[in-house]
Amino acid sequence: MTIQEVEEIFITEFQAVFDRFTIIEEDVLSLASSNKDYIYHPGVYVFFLNGKVIKVGRHLTNSRKRALEHIRDNTRNEGFEMGDLNRNIGVKILLFNLKDANDYHWAASVEMYLETKLDPVIKSKRLG
């Protein structure tokens, strides 16, 4: 799977509300210092490495903050540890963030849909 395919999956399903979102692509190593528009808004994050989706999640106020917490807290399963991601230059993150923070409810729908469609390495316990 490619990053473009992930974006296409999102756009195809959520085209009716696509204009409420912005898609932000960042290297994980530069995520904390990024100043892109809407980066601190509610949304869904998708960690991506070597053609695999590692983790899908959402935050209803600040998706960047929550994504970085997964690395800090070393979210893991029996086969993968996210704490190692901040040492790998190949890790990308996609943020599907809302332009208007009051539209935060859309983040939950997008997360549930992408979790199901993308089959991440580390599954969400909330949806499992």
Disulfide bonds with the S-S distance in Angstrom:
none
